[in-house]
């Protein structure tokens, strides 16, 4: 059904560059909002953030609540400037404000980041989840997810991605709520799900602390009050304001008004995301690390499948798929569909944005300035296929990670502070010039790597804040 919707909805938008890369600027607000969340919520949330919920607790939800605030700021202050410029890509804005050299540097940065960090980690986490739930070897699950995303997104472009996202976000919310409800119901026993939530709060209160103390073992991943006033703003403003695969769907809205309404709708959806993804991680922690009697009881009911895939502090990313195995037949299928939908929608978005940046900012700029629309669409499709093939090879190598959600934040955080600083100066400081911008971006990577590898033990979120300021 998803593939059919993708191919049908994009049938009019595959002939022109604007149609393929910006869906003909025809998307209504509710589809913009749903697509933003579908692109954002992926395996890194379902699996990675749930794993962080297992290790850290509800504090990891700060990413989601602050994202909701950030979306409103982006809609109010950043988006009108971008849409007024009539751009296809974020690097294109850089050229209009600074120069072509910086645009090219950032275009190459983003292509590498999408392929080597985002695409590969989403494929790995998705493969891990489906391997745990279905018992199919990871390489086959990775290939299956990649093929599914490829079928409709490469042919249909952004239009196919957005309209399938609307369906997938509905499945994702229903499936996510089902997992959280049934996990809490299992813990609450005859008293029900609300009693289960009370049991979690009473028995593992440290997992409901939003601001971590320095003596908390997870402090380096979520450094206390600095989360609210420091590095998380860097992560959120960069991600929601200047990240091509997120902001691209707002460029495809019918108008600025529709785009802003879409961002507000996405902000609302972000506020309910922690219920879908963090609660199952905390439930898994309670059952496996706190209540061995309940774990033994489950082993008696479910047998080997529960006994062999138990999450631990060194393998937190098994938390969500492990909880999903406890669901009854039918509901488990729905959750499996939700997981697959979350993974595929993000893959499709990343592929489309990688193709857009390469085609519009590198191919059209340096290889074929007068390329026809048909040629640009063809190059976009080839780029998406090549990017996916590279990511498929890299994905299995990520199996040595602990908390994959933290890995993504950490390595994006090497590049994002400098880019954010340049964009903020470009938008709001008239004296910012091209030389300063190029020096700023390149030196920020050196500063970020120094702060990361010097033996000072600074949490990566603090590193991001100081890098951005410097």
Residue pairs with C-beta under 8 A, 6 or more apart in sequence:
1 167
2 148
2 152
2 164
2 167
2 168
2 341
2 344
3 148
3 151
3 152
5 160
5 163
5 164
5 167
6 151
6 152
6 153
6 155
6 156
6 160
6 161
6 163
6 164
7 152
7 155
7 156
7 160
9 156
9 159
9 160
9 162
9 163
9 164
10 23
10 152
10 155
10 156
10 157
10 159
10 160
10 163
12 19
12 24
12 159
13 19
13 20
13 23
13 24
13 26
13 156
13 157
13 158
13 159
14 20
14 155
14 156
14 157
14 377
15 373
15 374
15 377
16 24
16 373
16 377
17 88
17 359
17 360
17 373
17 376
17 377
18 24
18 25
18 88
19 157
19 159
20 157
20 158
20 159
20 376
20 377
20 380
21 88
21 157
21 158
21 248
21 352
21 355
21 356
21 359
21 360
21 380
22 88
22 158
22 248
22 251
22 252
23 157
23 158
23 159
23 162
23 249
23 252
24 159
24 252
25 251
25 252
25 253
25 254
26 159
26 252
26 254
27 35
27 162
27 249
27 252
27 253
27 254
27 258
27 262
28 253
28 254
28 258
29 253
29 257
29 258
29 259
29 260
29 261
29 262
29 265
30 166
30 261
30 262
30 265
31 162
31 163
31 165
31 166
31 262
32 162
32 249
32 250
32 252
32 253
32 258
32 259
32 261
32 262
32 263
32 265
32 266
33 261
33 262
33 263
33 264
33 265
33 266
33 268
33 269
34 165
34 166
34 169
34 170
34 265
34 266
34 269
35 161
35 162
35 165
35 166
35 169
35 249
35 349
36 71
36 246
36 249
36 250
36 262
36 263
36 266
37 169
37 266
37 269
37 270
37 273
38 165
38 166
38 168
38 169
38 172
38 341
38 342
38 345
38 346
38 349
39 161
39 165
39 245
39 246
39 249
39 345
39 346
39 349
40 67
40 246
40 266
40 270
40 346
41 169
41 172
41 273
41 276
41 277
41 342
41 346
42 122
42 125
42 126
42 342
42 343
42 345
42 346
42 347
43 121
43 122
43 124
43 125
43 126
43 128
43 129
43 339
43 342
43 343
43 346
44 121
44 122
44 125
44 346
44 404
44 405
44 408
45 273
45 277
45 342
45 405
46 125
46 129
46 176
46 276
46 277
46 320
46 338
46 339
46 342
47 125
47 126
47 128
47 129
47 317
47 320
47 321
47 404
47 405
48 121
48 125
48 317
48 403
48 404
48 405
48 406
48 408
49 60
49 63
49 277
49 278
49 281
49 405
50 277
50 278
50 280
50 281
50 284
50 317
50 319
50 320
50 323
51 281
51 311
51 316
51 317
51 318
51 319
51 320
51 403
51 404
51 405
52 60
52 221
52 278
52 281
52 316
52 403
52 405
52 406
53 60
53 207
53 277
53 278
53 279
53 280
53 281
53 282
53 285
53 319
54 281
54 282
54 284
54 285
54 311
54 313
54 316
54 319
55 218
55 221
55 281
55 285
55 313
55 316
55 403
56 207
56 212
56 218
56 221
56 222
57 204
57 206
57 207
57 208
57 209
57 278
57 282
57 285
58 207
58 208
58 209
58 210
58 274
58 278
58 282
59 209
59 210
59 211
59 212
59 218
59 222
59 227
60 222
60 278
60 405
61 210
61 273
61 274
61 278
62 210
62 222
62 227
62 228
62 232
63 232
63 235
63 236
64 270
64 271
64 273
64 274
65 270
65 271
65 274
66 227
66 228
66 232
66 233
66 236
67 236
67 239
67 240
67 267
67 270
68 267
68 268
68 270
68 271
69 236
69 267
70 233
70 236
70 237
70 239
70 240
70 241
71 240
71 263
71 264
71 266
71 267
71 270
72 263
72 264
72 267
73 237
73 241
74 237
74 240
74 241
74 247
74 263
75 259
75 260
75 263
75 264
76 260
77 427
78 241
78 242
78 427
79 247
79 250
79 256
79 259
79 260
79 263
80 256
81 427
82 90
82 93
82 247
82 250
82 251
83 250
83 251
83 256
83 259
85 92
85 93
85 96
87 93
87 96
87 251
88 251
88 356
88 360
89 107
89 244
89 248
89 356
89 357
89 360
89 361
90 106
90 110
90 242
90 243
90 244
90 247
91 103
91 104
91 106
91 107
91 110
91 244
91 357
91 361
92 103
92 360
92 361
93 426
94 102
94 103
94 106
94 422
94 423
94 426
94 437
95 102
95 103
97 426
97 427
98 422
98 426
98 432
98 433
98 434
98 437
98 438
99 434
99 437
99 438
100 365
101 434
101 438
102 422
102 434
102 437
102 438
102 441
103 361
103 365
104 361
104 362
104 365
104 366
105 438
105 441
105 442
106 419
106 441
107 357
107 358
107 361
107 362
108 362
109 415
109 419
110 244
110 354
110 357
111 354
111 357
111 358
111 362
111 387
113 412
113 415
114 244
114 245
114 350
114 353
114 354
114 387
115 354
115 387
115 390
115 391
115 394
116 390
116 391
116 394
117 408
117 411
117 412
118 245
118 350
118 408
119 347
119 350
119 351
119 354
119 387
119 388
119 391
120 391
120 394
120 395
120 397
120 398
121 395
121 398
121 404
121 407
121 408
122 343
122 346
122 347
122 350
123 142
123 145
123 146
123 343
123 347
123 391
123 392
123 395
124 142
124 395
124 396
124 398
124 399
124 404
125 317
125 343
125 404
126 141
126 142
126 145
126 339
126 340
126 343
126 347
127 138
127 139
127 141
127 142
127 145
127 395
127 396
128 138
128 317
128 318
128 321
128 399
129 320
129 321
129 324
129 339
129 343
130 136
130 141
130 144
130 145
130 336
130 339
130 340
131 137
131 138
131 141
132 309
132 318
132 321
132 322
132 324
132 325
133 321
133 324
133 325
133 332
133 336
133 339
134 141
134 336
138 396
138 399
139 396
142 392
142 395
142 396
143 392
145 340
145 343
145 344
145 347
146 347
146 388
146 391
146 392
148 340
148 344
149 344
149 347
149 348
149 351
149 388
150 351
150 384
150 385
150 388
152 160
152 164
152 348
153 160
153 161
153 347
153 348
153 351
153 352
153 384
154 351
154 381
154 384
154 385
155 381
157 352
157 377
157 380
158 248
158 249
158 252
158 352
158 356
159 252
160 348
161 249
161 345
161 348
161 349
161 352
162 249
162 252
164 345
164 348
165 345
165 349
167 341
168 341
168 342
168 344
168 345
169 269
169 341
169 345
171 334
171 337
171 338
171 341
172 276
172 338
172 341
172 342
173 269
173 272
173 276
174 334
174 338
175 334
175 335
175 336
175 337
175 338
175 339
175 341
176 275
176 276
176 277
176 335
176 338
177 275
177 276
178 327
178 331
178 334
178 335
179 276
179 280
179 320
179 323
179 324
179 327
179 335
180 275
180 276
180 279
180 280
180 283
181 193
182 193
182 326
182 327
182 328
182 331
183 196
183 279
183 280
183 283
183 284
183 323
183 326
184 193
184 194
184 196
184 197
184 200
184 279
184 283
185 192
185 193
185 196
186 196
186 283
186 287
186 326
187 196
187 199
187 200
187 283
187 286
187 287
187 294
188 194
188 195
188 196
188 197
188 198
188 199
189 195
189 196
196 283
197 279
199 286
200 207
200 208
200 282
200 283
200 286
201 208
203 286
203 290
203 291
204 282
204 285
204 286
204 290
206 216
207 282
207 285
207 286
208 282
209 216
211 224
211 225
211 227
211 228
212 218
212 219
212 222
212 223
212 224
213 219
213 224
214 224
219 459
220 457
220 459
220 460
221 403
221 406
221 459
221 460
222 459
222 461
223 230
223 231
223 459
223 461
223 462
226 459
226 461
226 462
226 465
227 461
230 461
230 462
230 464
230 465
231 413
231 459
231 460
231 461
231 462
231 463
231 464
231 465
231 468
232 461
233 465
234 413
234 416
234 417
234 420
234 464
234 465
234 467
234 468
235 409
235 412
235 413
235 416
235 461
235 464
237 420
237 424
238 412
238 416
238 417
238 419
238 420
239 246
239 412
239 416
240 246
240 247
241 247
241 420
241 423
242 419
242 420
242 423
244 353
244 356
244 357
245 349
245 350
245 352
245 353
245 354
246 349
248 349
248 352
248 353
248 356
249 262
249 349
250 259
250 262
250 263
251 259
253 259
253 262
277 320
280 319
280 320
280 323
280 324
281 316
281 319
281 320
283 323
284 311
284 319
284 320
284 322
284 323
285 311
285 319
287 294
287 295
287 298
288 295
288 310
288 311
288 312
288 322
289 312
289 313
295 306
295 310
298 306
298 326
299 306
299 307
302 325
302 326
305 325
306 322
306 325
306 326
309 318
309 321
309 322
309 325
310 318
310 322
311 317
311 318
311 319
311 322
312 318
314 402
315 402
316 402
316 403
317 401
317 402
317 403
317 404
324 332
324 335
324 336
324 339
325 332
327 335
347 388
351 384
351 387
351 388
352 384
354 383
354 384
354 387
355 379
355 380
355 381
355 383
355 384
355 387
356 380
358 379
358 380
358 383
359 376
359 379
359 380
359 383
360 376
363 371
363 376
363 379
363 383
364 371
364 376
368 375
371 379
398 404
398 407
401 407
406 460
409 460
409 461
410 460
413 448
413 460
413 461
413 463
413 464
413 467
414 445
414 448
414 449
414 452
415 444
415 445
415 448
416 464
417 444
417 448
417 464
417 465
417 467
417 468
418 440
418 441
418 442
418 443
418 444
418 445
418 447
418 448
418 467
418 468
419 441
419 444
420 468
421 440
421 444
421 468
421 469
422 432
422 437
422 440
422 441
425 432
425 436
425 437
425 440
426 432
426 437
444 467
444 468
444 470
447 466
447 467
447 470
448 463
448 464
448 467
451 458
451 463
451 466
451 467
452 460
452 463
458 466
